[in-house]
Every structure is written in structure tokens, then in C-alpha cells.
Amino acid sequence: MKVSKRTLITFIVFASLFPMSSDCQWISVPDPYLQIHADADDPLYTTYSAAPERSRLYGDKAYKMDYYSDCNPIHFQSDPYGRFYHLWMIDKVVIDLTGKYYKKPVVTASFPDMAILEYEPVKGLRVRQCFLVYSSRSAMVDLMIRNESGREHLVEIYPILEMGNDSLLISGFDDNLNGYVTHHRETRERLISDLYAAAPYPTEWTGFFSAGFPLYSRGGFHGSIPEFYQYIKTDFYEEERSHDSLNFLEEGNVDFIALHGQFELASGAEMSLRYFRSLQGSDEPIETLRDEMETLQTVSLQDFLDANTALFKSIPRPELITEEEKLLYLGSFNLVRGCMLPPTGHTRNHYYVFSRNPIWGWGHGHQVLHESLSMLAYVYLDCRTAMESQRVFMEQQGEDGLIAYRHGPRGPQTYPHKGQPTTSAPFYNWINWELFRVCPDTAFLKDAYVSGTSYIDWVLGNRDKDRDGSLEWGPYGIIENVRDWYNVVFQVSKERYLDIDKEDISDELECLDLNLMVINEMRCLSSMAGILDIPEDSVKWKGLADSMSMRINEYMWDPASGFYYHVDMKNHSFRFMERDLRRQEIIGFLPLWAQATDSARAGRLIKALTDTTKFWREFGIPTLAADDPWYSPDVDYCCKWNGPVWMLWDYMVFDGLLKYGYENLALRLGEKMVHAASAQLRINHNFWESYSPDNTVLDCPSNYIWDAILAKILIELNRLRVGQ
């Protein structure tokens, strides 16, 4: 029903015809450790997704919150769906950008699915804004507005849903939900990799954009927000203003939708407003969205805050990290928790994707062992689902022991090549052992040991073509060895102009990285067997690890340069055809991590590590020495291994330094890693797949799950600082 232009709705402490919430002013974070104060340039991670119990793989929407850009309103954007937000008009003065606010937004709480902000659009009008991603379908904004100015204000608010490019269709207005019914189309095309064509990702969407307060007017528009600003300000001084209300559009394609509330707020009074965005595939029952929207009208935000407080109760509380490091610490847990999804399809366990926002095909292809290293941090937050994530591999493991490249709801994905299946970098037993060390569940360890033994037997039986006791990557090594393209040894040409089989030679070398990973796996199996009281197995695995370590030191150590390298599979030389394999990569330091070297060789590795012309760079240890002719510090796309910093590999170097007693050096390396991530979070509030070792400008997949390892780094940094 259209509301008269001249109608004003007066609020003297929550008078309304709608079931509007009044709990926002009462919500609080009862745990002081979880209370924060993040300004625009603080290193705060600001991407939010629904809790696993209200999430799903297909049709999922998570949101990036921008509270820090002066030239924008506070907004919530889902890639590639668009964004929603609100504009203010106070006493007919439009405050559309945060740069115009009397007091700019400060984030006082940030959890995986929700954030709380405080600000003043004008002096004395205090706003507490709560954002909640309720489910994969629905999100809401709750505003508590308190007038502490000493005078009455005319408060107008314009919630806006913006798509642009005529991609948003209004199909009607729902009086019961007090909002527009919308439709839009999304492509499955993505910058990094497209969404899987055979998977049920919606391309046609139906949704609601609605308000939990009485609407003064509403409308749909073409054009830009600056043009909308002009629209609502036009003829302000005219006796009969033509734009005192919006256009009440009922249907049609638009660039954005605007709702409009208008209220008189007396001095000392307060009011609470909510607005909502929900959407799902157009082939799904519309009743699902209606039910969620009705629930969100009156849901208590304190309940969600209490649930998050309980979730974070188990994490360590490092005392010797700064407040800014604490933001990174909590954000790392938010990152990994935000990537977790509930059991579905071919798995009975919780699993993860690489990112919930943005969504890209490769990142939605299910779990991979090297991404699962993020569980080393996540276990501190949620031990049960961290172990469940590892059980995904166990339940889908092949009868022959194979753990395929990917596992998840669509089952194992082996990417066969040249008649052989593809596995992933063998970090499996290491992850399981580290999870047990934090959360000593013997039943999990027993299952992990059986599965892990079978897996390493498969690796030993299938990745040693010449049966000499040293290992090579499989025929699809370009993904199996983790290190993708721009690898100075495995990639034949710098320009990458040949096909995969001609470019990638990782199945023709005795590969240093694979051998060290398997050594570490054997050492972890030995430790597991010791706990499980299987002494003969413990001795066996340690002996195998030591024997392989001896071979590495015999064939892969170059005394002239004091470094470890791959060797030719046929003759164990440092040359392959006409190529010199002695290119110094980060994997040359992994003998420290795998405990496969002696103190003398370790000392020489440390010399190379701390050489500022090689590896000791501002933002961490690069994947390739800076004095190599292929070295590039530029992160201009995904998957580069000729210079960028990859946090998980730097973590392995960090771990190796601790194992050999270089604690002060480990402390300094950890601080470099923190510096790299914090510098980006200050600028754009994202985590990244990789980082530049030398500068802060980069462009690669954002909000990548494995940066969660920084939470574990900060736990270790605190321990090292205590010991200083």
C-alpha cells in the first residue's frame, strides 16, 4: 500500500506497526579478548559467510564488508552478485559516503558470520550497526540509532540493492514481507577459473529485498548512486517537491532498488531498524526464502553473538602479541571458519572450499592436502570439524591406499594422466599428527594411522619408477607437486609455450620436495605408532625416514653452493639434458622441516636463508632466490612460484628453524609473514593466495583459506617472545 508523501512516522522509543527488533542496543561481547576497535586502516579481515549449519555448497552467498572507503557507503558485496547498503538523510542533509560521517565507522566485533560497527553520521546521532550472514541465502543489517544530540532530528534511511547493467529485475512488491521480489541472472564465468558446468550452481536467481520498518516510499532506478543523490535532493527549496518520495516502481529491469524510511527521532530517543537481502536459485521453492525472511524479522542477534563467543572460547590467548596482531590472529580464524561447509553429497563430514567469497571454480573443487594445512590452525578453534575434514580423505580413500588430488561432496577426483591417477603433495600424516597433538583423540589417531600407512605405501609403490628408493612426482606433476607454473626447474621454458607434458619434467627427476615430504610423513607415522603402542612400526618408519635422508644428503646436497637441489632420475646428477638443476628454491630449506640434514649443513642453509640478496626479503621467504634470473617479485595472477611468498611454505621453513634451534631467526621470519599479511589487510582487508616478497601491490586469488596458518604462527610467536 502506498504511503502518503506527507506521512511522518514518529518514534519515541520504538513505536512501530512492524515487528522491529529492539535488541541491538543490548547486544554485547561478553569475552573482553574478543572485543576489538578497528579503524579503517587497521588490519581487519572483513569477509563474512554463514555458519556451517546454515550453509550449503551451491547457491551460497558470502559478503565482503567495506567500511573503510571514504568514497563509498558501508556496503556488503558478494562476488559477482552485487552489493547492498543504505544511505542517510538527516534533516534533509544527505550523508551518502563514509567520508562525510561526523565519526567514521569503527568495527567493535568481527566473527566469521557477523560484524558490529559504531559511527555517527552527524554529531550526536549514534549508530550501532550489526551485519549478519544468517544463511547461504539470507543476510541482514540491524541498526540501533540513538539521538544524543540534544535536539530532534528527521531521520531518513534509504536501503539500496545495486546490481548495475540492467541485470536486476523487479517482478513485484510483497506486502507481507514489505519488500521487492527480484530476479537476476549470473554467469558461471570467473576470472581465475569458471564454475563447473556440470555442478548445480544457480544461474537464475529469485530473491527479496525488504525492510523491517514501515516504508515511506520505495522505487527502482537506472543510473548511478551519484545520480540517485541528485534525484532525492532535487527541488529541495521548491514549495511542492517532486522527489519527496521515490517512484514506487512495481516491475521492470533496473540498476538498483531503493527502500525509504522516514522518522522523527526526539532528543534522547532511540529506534531500531532492520533490512534484509535473501536469494536462491529460481527453481527452488519460494517458501524457503519467505520462512527465512520472517525469522529474521525478530531473531535475536545476541544469540548469534553468544554462539560465536562460545566458538572462540577454546583458542589460545597470546599475551605478547600487539592489538594489531590480534586482529590478524582473529581474522585468520574467521577466514578458515568461513570456508567450512556441512556434510553433503558423498561425504558424511564437514569439509572446506578455498574461499566462500569470491567463488571461483578451482577453489570450489573440494579439499586438497596442501590446502588442508590450514587445519593446523583451525584445530584450535574447532577440533571436531578439523578432524572431520581429514576424515573426508579417509572415507574416500581408494582400496589401494590412494588419496586422490581432491575429495569432497562430489567424491574423489583423480585427474588421470598417462594412465595414472594424480595425488597431492603428501602432507596427510603430518596434518593428522599435528591435529592429535592439539586435540588428543586416540580414536581419530588410530583411524589416521591405518589410513596414513596405506597412503604412504601407495606413494612408495607408485612414485618410484626406477625403484632406487628416491621418488619422482607423477605424470600430472604440474598440479601434484603443488607448485603449478613459473617453476624454474620443472618448467622447461620461461615463456611456457609448450604443452604440459613437454613443459613439466617433474616426473623425470628425483624430486627433493617429494622425498622430503615423504620423510616427514614417515617421521609422523613413527610418532603415531609410538603413541598407539606399536613399537616395531615406530622403529620401522623412523628407519625408513633416516635411510631416505641419507640418500638425499648423498645425491641432492651440493657442497660447492651449500644447498639442496633436485637431480636427474637416471644418473643423479645436477643436470637434466643441457639444463643446470642448481636453481635455489625455497624447497632447499625443507630438509630442516623434515629433519633430514645435520647441523653443519643446516648452518650453510641458514647462511643462504639470511642473505638479503637471495631469500631474506621484506615480506618473507620467496619461492625463488632473488638473484636468480627468473626471479619475479610481482604477483600479477595465481600460481606463480618464481618469487612470490606462499605462507604455508614459509611456515615449513619457520617450523624447520624451530626444530634446529634457530628460535630467534624463526621469530624474525614469523614477524615478516605477519608483516606481509597485515600490510594487505590494512589496504584492502583481504587475505591472498600469495604475497610479493618486495612490495605491497599484488593481484591474485583473494581470501585464500591457507593463510589461516598465520593464527598458528602468532601462537608460536607468542611462545618465542615469552622465552626471550
VOGU-3710 file (C-alpha; in Angstrom, 3 decimals, decimal comma):
1> mkvskrtlit> 0,000/0,000/0,000  1,400/3,385/-0,956  2,171/5,650/1,969  1,274/9,334/1,637  4,180/11,615/0,897  3,221/13,790/3,822  3,058/10,943/6,363  5,684/11,045/9,076  6,176/8,142/11,463  7,252/9,285/14,902
11> fivfaslfpm> 9,474/7,164/17,118  9,547/7,852/20,842  11,447/4,710/21,884  10,304/2,005/19,464  6,770/2,841/18,364  6,064/0,841/15,202  3,458/-1,198/13,396  6,164/-3,669/12,336  7,850/-6,373/14,437  11,070/-4,400/14,617
21> ssdcqwisvp> 13,912/-5,624/16,795  14,993/-3,652/19,818  17,833/-5,903/20,941  20,727/-4,360/19,035  21,494/-1,810/21,746  21,679/-4,593/24,297  23,969/-6,968/22,459  27,469/-7,256/23,808  30,581/-9,384/23,517  30,952/-10,886/26,997
31> dpylqihada> 34,537/-12,010/26,389  36,908/-8,995/26,617  39,501/-10,749/24,455  37,074/-10,743/21,536  36,277/-7,042/21,836  38,111/-5,012/19,194  38,402/-1,447/17,954  39,279/-1,464/14,248  39,546/1,767/12,296  39,606/1,911/8,505
41> ddplyttysa> 43,360/1,328/8,236  43,639/-1,453/10,821  44,437/-4,989/9,563  40,916/-6,361/9,828  39,612/-9,195/7,644  36,071/-8,261/6,539  34,556/-11,158/4,596  31,615/-12,938/6,221  29,759/-16,168/5,492  27,056/-18,141/7,234
51> apersrlygd> 27,823/-20,666/9,950  28,243/-24,206/8,581  24,921/-25,421/9,976  23,081/-22,867/7,812  25,318/-23,146/4,742  25,408/-25,108/1,524  27,835/-25,563/-1,362  25,626/-24,494/-4,253  23,694/-21,244/-4,103  25,887/-19,924/-1,312
61> kaykmdyysd> 26,386/-16,186/-0,809  29,060/-14,670/1,412  29,852/-10,960/1,640  32,794/-8,603/1,760  32,145/-5,632/4,045  33,654/-2,302/3,033  33,592/0,082/5,983  36,894/1,754/5,173  36,434/3,541/1,829  35,650/7,240/2,212
71> cnpihfqsdp> 34,170/7,343/-1,289  31,555/4,626/-0,615  28,807/3,913/1,865  29,320/0,988/4,226  28,387/-1,845/1,893  28,257/-5,620/1,616  29,266/-7,187/-1,675  29,001/-10,745/-2,908  31,008/-11,722/-5,947  29,598/-11,479/-8,581
81> ygrfyhlwmi> 26,117/-10,741/-7,316  26,252/-7,050/-6,441  26,057/-5,133/-3,185  23,609/-3,706/-0,694  23,861/-0,824/1,778  21,995/2,226/2,992  22,245/5,993/2,632  21,290/8,522/5,278  19,389/11,776/5,007  19,383/13,654/8,309
91> dkvvidltgk> 17,329/16,843/8,434  17,359/16,787/4,615  21,161/16,593/4,501  22,287/13,537/2,501  25,154/11,574/4,055  25,843/9,013/1,350  29,571/8,306/1,855  31,511/7,324/4,963  33,917/10,159/4,215  31,089/12,532/5,148
101> yykkpvvtas> 30,369/10,946/8,541  30,928/13,036/11,652  32,551/9,964/13,253  33,688/7,284/10,842  32,888/3,600/11,328  34,798/1,565/13,871  34,369/-2,222/13,995  33,894/-3,385/17,579  33,308/-7,088/16,909  34,087/-9,342/13,958
111> fpdmaileye> 33,281/-13,036/13,738  33,021/-15,470/10,810  29,366/-14,622/10,142  28,801/-11,190/11,682  30,246/-7,766/12,437  29,299/-4,847/14,687  30,177/-1,253/13,816  29,683/2,077/15,544  29,645/5,551/13,970  27,877/8,909/13,879
121> pvkglrvrqc> 26,578/10,156/10,515  26,001/13,550/12,173  27,102/14,810/15,568  25,180/13,232/18,396  23,299/10,683/16,275  24,944/7,491/17,422  24,516/4,349/15,315  25,372/0,784/16,165  25,175/-1,330/13,008  25,068/-5,096/13,098
131> flvyssrsam> 25,596/-7,198/9,976  24,741/-10,899/9,996  25,018/-13,503/7,254  22,259/-15,743/8,533  22,481/-18,462/5,877  23,749/-19,139/2,386  20,513/-17,455/1,271  19,945/-14,546/3,619  21,747/-11,628/5,240  20,559/-8,670/7,282
141> vdlmirnesg> 21,540/-5,262/8,614  20,287/-4,164/12,041  20,624/-0,503/13,039  20,192/0,908/16,520  20,019/4,708/16,347  20,273/6,806/19,482  19,742/10,554/19,467  22,233/12,087/21,904  22,396/15,431/20,102  20,059/17,403/22,364
151> rehlveiypi> 17,568/18,168/19,597  15,015/16,405/17,423  16,106/15,008/14,044  14,249/13,999/10,905  15,947/10,707/10,068  15,552/9,199/6,610  17,199/5,972/5,533  17,479/4,501/2,039  18,422/0,792/1,935  19,711/0,061/-1,570
161> lemgndslli> 20,301/-3,118/-3,547  22,575/-2,426/-6,504  23,415/-4,665/-9,440  24,062/-2,372/-12,402  23,891/-3,148/-16,123  20,125/-3,790/-16,096  20,736/-7,217/-14,562  18,188/-6,735/-11,774  14,511/-7,401/-12,481  11,707/-6,257/-10,178
171> sgfddnlngy> 8,797/-8,675/-10,518  6,562/-7,191/-7,832  6,217/-5,938/-4,293  5,341/-8,318/-1,461  3,165/-6,540/1,118  3,536/-9,286/3,710  7,336/-9,142/3,621  7,390/-5,392/2,990  9,850/-5,716/0,139  10,540/-6,199/-3,537
181> vthhretrer> 10,623/-9,573/-5,257  13,664/-9,686/-7,525  15,202/-11,808/-10,245  18,642/-11,681/-11,792  20,999/-13,802/-13,857  24,589/-14,755/-13,038  27,193/-16,251/-15,327  29,412/-19,126/-14,263  32,380/-17,406/-15,815  35,131/-16,343/-13,406
191> lisdlyaaap> 38,440/-14,541/-13,749  40,584/-17,356/-12,348  38,569/-20,450/-13,318  34,930/-20,878/-14,248  32,426/-22,694/-12,057  31,901/-26,332/-13,011  29,337/-26,636/-15,779  28,041/-29,988/-14,504  27,534/-28,761/-10,927  24,190/-27,222/-9,887
201> yptewtgffs> 25,349/-23,632/-9,456  22,304/-21,403/-9,997  22,392/-19,020/-12,915  18,823/-17,753/-12,487  18,099/-16,232/-9,073  14,981/-15,146/-7,183  15,141/-13,009/-4,065  13,689/-10,424/-1,741  14,966/-7,016/-0,697  12,832/-5,892/2,186
211> agfplysrgg> 12,574/-3,724/5,271  11,513/-4,492/8,826  10,134/-0,985/9,206  7,251/0,969/7,610  8,210/2,345/4,210  7,628/5,993/3,428  8,332/5,199/-0,232  10,197/2,808/-2,487  11,409/2,552/-6,061  13,607/1,136/-8,774
221> fhgsipefyq> 16,086/3,150/-10,811  18,556/3,249/-13,664  21,843/5,074/-13,440  24,369/5,573/-10,680  24,243/6,393/-6,992  25,501/9,956/-7,615  22,502/10,336/-9,910  20,261/8,969/-7,163  21,748/11,550/-4,802  20,716/14,221/-7,263
231> yiktdfyeee> 17,247/12,667/-7,553  16,476/12,765/-3,825  17,940/16,283/-3,458  16,244/17,897/-6,466  13,847/20,791/-5,799  14,617/20,892/-2,097  13,662/24,565/-1,936  10,547/24,192/-4,067  7,208/24,542/-2,267  5,987/21,303/-3,846
241> rshdslnfle> 8,974/18,965/-4,002  8,657/16,417/-6,781  11,048/13,923/-5,215  9,927/13,845/-1,612  9,273/10,144/-2,182  10,584/7,520/-4,582  8,890/6,343/-7,748  7,014/3,267/-6,404  8,061/1,215/-9,436  6,195/-2,100/-9,473
251> egnvdfialh> 8,131/-4,060/-12,106  10,870/-3,901/-14,711  14,619/-4,062/-15,176  16,612/-1,620/-13,039  20,177/-0,966/-11,936  19,222/-0,642/-8,286  16,343/-0,784/-5,850  15,821/1,722/-3,045  13,606/1,478/0,021  12,838/4,580/2,049
261> gqfelasgae> 12,046/5,093/5,714  11,307/8,495/7,269  11,128/9,066/11,025  11,149/11,854/13,586  13,540/10,994/16,405  13,204/13,074/19,550  16,170/14,070/21,677  17,093/11,187/23,967  15,051/8,692/21,957  16,294/5,655/20,092
271> mslryfrslq> 14,971/3,338/17,443  15,967/0,055/15,830  15,618/-0,748/12,122  16,335/-3,819/10,036  16,551/-4,565/6,345  17,216/-7,843/4,569  18,562/-9,442/1,421  17,773/-13,046/0,525  18,079/-15,035/-2,691  18,223/-18,549/-4,081
281> gsdepietlr> 18,001/-20,417/-7,354  14,798/-19,633/-9,207  13,938/-23,341/-9,389  13,784/-23,636/-5,582  10,569/-23,232/-3,536  9,956/-19,572/-2,750  8,539/-20,593/0,640  12,084/-21,282/1,844  13,001/-17,632/1,404  9,740/-16,429/2,912
291> demetlqtvs> 10,314/-18,507/6,029  13,836/-17,154/6,477  12,732/-13,572/5,976  10,007/-13,955/8,587  12,502/-15,488/11,007  14,948/-12,633/10,534  12,326/-10,039/11,463  12,588/-10,897/15,152  15,674/-13,097/15,537  17,916/-12,206/18,487
301> lqdfldanta> 21,387/-11,113/17,418  22,692/-11,766/20,919  22,128/-15,488/20,328  24,490/-15,409/17,354  26,991/-13,351/19,289  26,869/-15,833/22,172  27,379/-18,730/19,747  30,463/-17,042/18,299  31,806/-16,288/21,760  31,413/-19,962/22,665
311> lfksiprpel> 33,105/-20,991/19,402  36,162/-18,857/20,159  36,364/-19,946/23,790  38,889/-22,694/23,019  41,508/-20,663/21,152  44,792/-19,787/22,890  45,011/-16,210/24,155  48,508/-14,978/23,235  49,503/-12,243/25,662  52,608/-10,988/23,875
321> iteeekllyl> 51,070/-10,047/20,567  50,027/-6,489/19,784  46,430/-5,352/19,332  47,007/-5,155/15,587  48,447/-8,675/15,574  45,365/-9,799/17,481  43,185/-8,529/14,632  45,203/-10,691/12,253  45,016/-13,611/14,679  41,234/-13,482/14,998
331> gsfnlvrgcm> 40,852/-12,767/11,287  42,843/-15,895/10,426  40,350/-17,998/12,354  37,457/-16,137/10,709  38,967/-16,937/7,314  39,176/-20,688/7,799  35,888/-20,998/9,671  34,216/-19,054/6,889  35,369/-21,672/4,365  33,841/-24,654/6,219
341> lpptghtrnh> 30,680/-26,326/4,935  28,433/-29,085/6,340  28,278/-32,724/5,203  26,584/-33,255/1,852  26,795/-35,437/-1,234  29,473/-38,108/-0,985  30,810/-37,080/2,408  29,425/-37,517/5,923  31,883/-34,973/7,302  32,468/-31,234/7,338
351> yyvfsrnpiw> 34,739/-30,079/4,527  36,091/-26,799/3,177  36,325/-24,788/-0,007  39,245/-22,449/-0,720  37,047/-19,353/-0,471  33,359/-18,530/0,004  33,744/-15,025/-1,444  34,893/-14,703/-4,122  33,809/-18,041/-5,554  35,837/-19,482/-8,412
361> gwghghqvlh> 35,781/-22,947/-9,964  39,166/-24,259/-8,864  38,546/-23,036/-5,343  35,225/-24,870/-5,227  36,719/-28,162/-6,373  36,893/-29,667/-2,881  39,715/-30,454/-0,495  43,372/-30,873/-1,449  46,070/-31,987/1,001  48,165/-28,844/0,766
371> eslsmlayvy> 45,142/-26,597/1,411  44,373/-28,859/4,359  47,434/-27,480/6,101  45,020/-24,729/7,168  43,672/-27,322/9,612  46,877/-26,901/11,644  45,412/-23,566/12,754  41,712/-24,394/12,571  42,077/-27,209/15,113  42,495/-24,609/17,855
381> ldcrtamesq> 39,066/-23,184/17,018  37,072/-26,332/16,282  38,837/-29,598/16,904  35,904/-31,777/15,869  35,297/-30,379/12,398  39,037/-30,036/11,725  39,315/-33,786/12,246  36,170/-34,347/10,204  37,836/-32,533/7,329  40,646/-35,097/7,458
391> rvfmeqqged> 38,108/-37,898/7,660  36,820/-36,804/4,259  40,079/-38,201/2,869  39,754/-41,368/4,936  36,187/-42,172/3,854  37,003/-41,647/0,152  40,464/-43,228/0,125  40,955/-45,870/-2,548  41,216/-49,533/-1,629  44,807/-49,418/-2,864
401> gliayrhgpr> 45,610/-46,569/-0,447  45,377/-43,699/-2,939  44,304/-40,322/-1,655  43,307/-38,539/-4,826  44,057/-34,959/-5,734  40,633/-33,777/-4,500  37,977/-35,104/-2,148  34,592/-33,772/-1,106  30,862/-33,880/-1,868  31,429/-34,947/-5,473
411> gpqtyphkgq> 33,724/-37,755/-4,355  37,382/-38,396/-5,213  38,757/-36,599/-8,259  41,890/-38,316/-9,549  42,679/-36,322/-12,739  44,195/-39,360/-14,503  47,108/-38,665/-16,835  49,092/-41,176/-18,896  47,064/-43,927/-17,290  47,911/-42,917/-13,727
421> pttsapfynw> 45,831/-41,147/-11,092  47,010/-37,914/-9,534  47,527/-37,490/-5,811  48,536/-34,343/-3,941  51,626/-33,294/-2,026  51,846/-35,814/0,855  51,164/-33,750/3,954  48,470/-36,149/5,158  50,145/-37,772/8,156  51,752/-34,521/9,242
431> inwelfrvcp> 48,336/-32,848/9,432  46,798/-35,784/11,304  49,666/-35,876/13,792  49,538/-32,132/14,428  45,761/-32,264/14,960  46,217/-35,031/17,515  48,900/-33,061/19,340  46,449/-30,217/19,880  43,372/-32,401/20,426  44,450/-35,877/21,637
441> dtaflkdayv> 41,642/-38,036/20,280  43,006/-41,590/20,247  40,148/-42,939/18,136  40,995/-40,388/15,456  44,697/-41,264/15,697  44,019/-44,982/15,238  41,996/-44,375/12,098  44,525/-41,839/10,839  47,400/-44,255/11,331  45,741/-47,050/9,366
451> sgtsyidwvl> 44,795/-44,661/6,562  48,167/-42,888/6,589  50,146/-46,114/6,447  48,133/-47,264/3,445  48,657/-43,911/1,724  52,431/-43,810/2,146  52,641/-47,418/0,946  50,791/-46,245/-2,187  53,210/-43,321/-2,678  56,258/-45,562/-2,266
461> gnrdkdrdgs> 54,797/-48,085/-4,686  53,717/-45,574/-7,358  56,188/-42,681/-7,270  59,482/-44,530/-7,662  59,616/-45,576/-11,295  63,237/-46,780/-11,235  62,890/-48,494/-7,826  66,010/-46,871/-6,416  64,429/-45,616/-3,198  64,119/-41,983/-4,336
471> lewgpygiie> 60,845/-40,555/-5,581  59,541/-38,653/-8,597  56,287/-36,765/-8,999  53,541/-38,381/-11,059  52,932/-37,740/-14,748  50,495/-34,887/-13,956  53,095/-33,286/-11,747  52,081/-29,770/-12,706  49,274/-29,994/-10,122  50,516/-32,876/-7,997
481> nvrdwynvvf> 53,669/-31,075/-6,871  51,599/-28,038/-5,774  53,908/-25,591/-7,464  51,973/-25,079/-10,690  53,617/-22,876/-13,323  56,571/-20,474/-13,266  58,792/-23,075/-11,648  62,398/-22,651/-12,702  63,241/-26,363/-12,617  60,075/-28,248/-13,541
491> qvskeryldi> 59,036/-25,762/-16,235  61,208/-26,070/-19,336  60,638/-22,656/-20,904  60,366/-19,321/-19,187  57,638/-18,343/-21,649  55,631/-21,550/-21,052  54,940/-22,089/-24,743  54,959/-25,921/-24,812  52,206/-28,285/-23,689  52,099/-29,708/-20,178
501> dkedisdele> 53,918/-32,944/-20,950  56,805/-31,129/-22,650  56,989/-28,292/-20,142  56,714/-30,262/-16,906  59,692/-32,529/-16,163  58,878/-33,252/-12,504  58,235/-36,928/-13,309  61,723/-37,233/-14,833  63,679/-36,038/-11,788  64,375/-37,393/-8,337
511> cldlnlmvin> 62,473/-34,603/-6,653  63,826/-33,053/-3,493  60,458/-31,746/-2,277  58,576/-35,043/-2,664  61,294/-37,030/-0,916  61,360/-34,601/2,000  57,585/-34,651/2,316  57,605/-38,448/2,490  60,412/-38,369/5,061  58,299/-36,079/7,207
521> emrclssmag> 55,274/-38,345/6,697  57,315/-41,329/7,898  58,515/-39,463/10,971  54,903/-38,602/11,816  53,837/-42,239/11,335  56,660/-43,227/13,679  55,357/-40,817/16,316  51,795/-42,081/15,849  52,908/-45,696/16,234  54,720/-44,762/19,446
531> ildipedsvk> 51,542/-43,278/20,935  49,493/-46,271/19,750  51,993/-48,667/21,361  53,174/-50,288/18,133  56,937/-50,092/18,814  58,006/-52,216/15,848  56,196/-49,865/13,455  57,666/-46,828/15,155  61,174/-48,185/14,632  60,389/-49,182/11,030
541> wkgladsmsm> 59,124/-45,761/9,969  61,991/-43,933/11,642  64,472/-46,236/9,927  62,912/-45,640/6,518  62,957/-41,884/7,081  66,607/-41,950/8,124  67,582/-44,070/5,105  65,852/-41,714/2,695  67,533/-38,774/4,440  70,919/-40,378/3,846
551> rineymwdpa> 70,176/-40,689/0,119  69,125/-37,052/-0,056  72,363/-35,940/1,561  74,352/-38,203/-0,760  72,747/-37,179/-4,049  70,917/-33,878/-3,574  73,344/-31,847/-1,477  75,785/-29,674/-3,385  78,773/-28,869/-1,128  80,027/-26,187/-3,503
561> sgfyyhvdmk> 76,930/-23,982/-3,148  75,814/-25,311/0,240  72,280/-26,066/-0,930  69,908/-28,925/-1,823  68,540/-29,490/-5,356  66,615/-31,956/-7,500  68,671/-34,436/-9,514  68,260/-36,292/-12,794  66,418/-39,567/-12,197  68,759/-41,545/-14,429
571> nhsfrfmerd> 72,195/-40,517/-13,211  71,553/-38,461/-10,047  73,456/-35,504/-11,484  72,586/-31,840/-11,148  71,981/-31,629/-14,883  69,000/-32,678/-16,952  69,874/-32,745/-20,645  71,538/-29,352/-21,051  69,908/-27,729/-18,026  71,577/-26,978/-14,723
581> lrrqeiigfl> 69,189/-28,014/-11,958  71,005/-25,983/-9,320  68,426/-23,232/-9,003  67,904/-22,116/-5,421  64,238/-22,518/-4,462  62,505/-22,401/-1,095  62,323/-26,199/-1,068  66,080/-26,233/-0,476  65,307/-25,331/3,158  62,813/-28,148/3,717
591> plwaqatdsa> 65,465/-30,616/4,971  65,243/-28,564/8,181  61,479/-29,139/8,350  61,828/-32,885/7,589  64,797/-33,241/9,987  66,814/-34,670/7,126  70,074/-32,742/7,497  72,888/-32,341/10,024  73,944/-29,263/11,955  76,818/-28,401/9,613
601> ragrlikalt> 74,656/-28,415/6,511  71,923/-26,588/8,441  74,385/-23,805/9,168  75,116/-23,372/5,485  71,394/-23,302/4,692  70,945/-20,566/7,271  73,627/-18,529/5,536  71,649/-18,660/2,279  68,355/-18,045/4,071  69,547/-14,836/5,724
611> dttkfwrefg> 71,230/-13,466/2,605  69,228/-10,352/1,693  70,229/-10,701/-1,955  68,645/-14,164/-2,024  65,898/-15,113/0,422  65,735/-12,707/3,356  63,257/-10,247/1,868  60,934/-7,702/3,491  57,743/-9,792/3,409  59,118/-13,281/3,886
621> iptlaaddpw> 60,995/-16,043/2,084  60,355/-16,011/-1,684  59,897/-19,242/-3,590  62,991/-18,460/-5,676  66,234/-16,722/-4,762  66,166/-13,046/-5,707  69,471/-13,357/-7,577  68,042/-15,990/-9,964  67,416/-14,644/-13,496  63,803/-15,947/-13,381
631> yspdvdycck> 63,042/-14,213/-10,093  59,955/-12,013/-10,125  58,542/-10,285/-7,025  55,375/-9,348/-8,933  52,148/-11,170/-8,052  50,028/-10,495/-11,118  47,933/-13,673/-11,215  47,580/-17,012/-9,459  50,041/-19,868/-9,181  53,461/-18,228/-9,511
641> wngpvwmlwd> 56,467/-19,966/-7,927  59,321/-17,817/-9,209  59,380/-15,292/-6,394  56,077/-14,769/-4,560  55,753/-15,664/-0,889  53,415/-18,574/-0,107  52,551/-18,593/3,582  52,386/-22,359/4,035  55,838/-22,885/2,592  57,243/-20,108/4,731
651> ymvfdgllky> 55,583/-21,840/7,674  57,500/-25,028/6,862  60,752/-23,037/6,901  59,646/-21,489/10,192  58,939/-24,946/11,634  62,319/-26,231/10,432  64,136/-23,352/12,114  62,497/-24,263/15,410  63,478/-27,920/15,030  67,140/-26,967/14,645
661> gyenlalrlg> 67,165/-24,453/17,480  67,137/-21,224/15,453  64,392/-19,695/17,556  65,401/-16,069/17,167  65,552/-16,453/13,402  62,160/-18,182/13,412  60,771/-15,261/15,389  62,044/-12,802/12,800  60,666/-14,878/9,917  57,263/-15,161/11,591
671> ekmvhaasaq> 57,171/-11,401/12,001  57,902/-10,978/8,291  54,937/-13,207/7,467  52,708/-11,219/9,806  54,002/-8,014/8,218  53,090/-9,272/4,725  49,517/-10,188/5,636  48,927/-7,138/7,823  50,121/-4,779/5,106  47,460/-6,153/2,745
681> lrinhnfwes> 44,717/-6,211/5,350  45,356/-2,537/6,062  44,964/-1,693/2,380  42,183/-3,956/1,139  41,147/-6,111/4,145  41,734/-9,358/2,223  43,949/-12,369/2,637  45,674/-13,536/-0,566  46,845/-16,746/-2,196  50,418/-15,422/-2,296
691> yspdntvldc> 52,287/-12,236/-1,447  55,023/-10,205/-3,037  58,310/-10,513/-1,144  59,301/-6,946/-2,013  56,225/-4,723/-2,433  52,583/-4,303/-1,429  50,978/-4,258/-4,877  49,544/-7,624/-5,906  46,644/-9,267/-7,704  45,855/-12,960/-7,255
701> psnyiwdail> 43,028/-15,074/-5,764  41,827/-13,379/-2,573  40,628/-14,731/0,772  42,508/-17,973/0,304  41,939/-20,496/3,100  45,535/-21,453/3,762  46,515/-18,037/5,119  44,793/-19,270/8,271  48,216/-20,705/9,131  49,032/-17,215/10,420
711> akilielnrl> 46,986/-17,987/13,542  49,406/-20,800/14,341  52,360/-18,530/13,542  51,107/-15,990/16,089  50,660/-18,693/18,731  54,289/-19,681/18,138  55,492/-16,067/18,084  53,903/-15,533/21,475  55,705/-18,602/22,842  59,022/-17,383/21,436
721> rvgq> 58,551/-13,911/22,895  57,789/-15,406/26,303  61,099/-17,226/26,125  63,149/-14,161/25,253
//
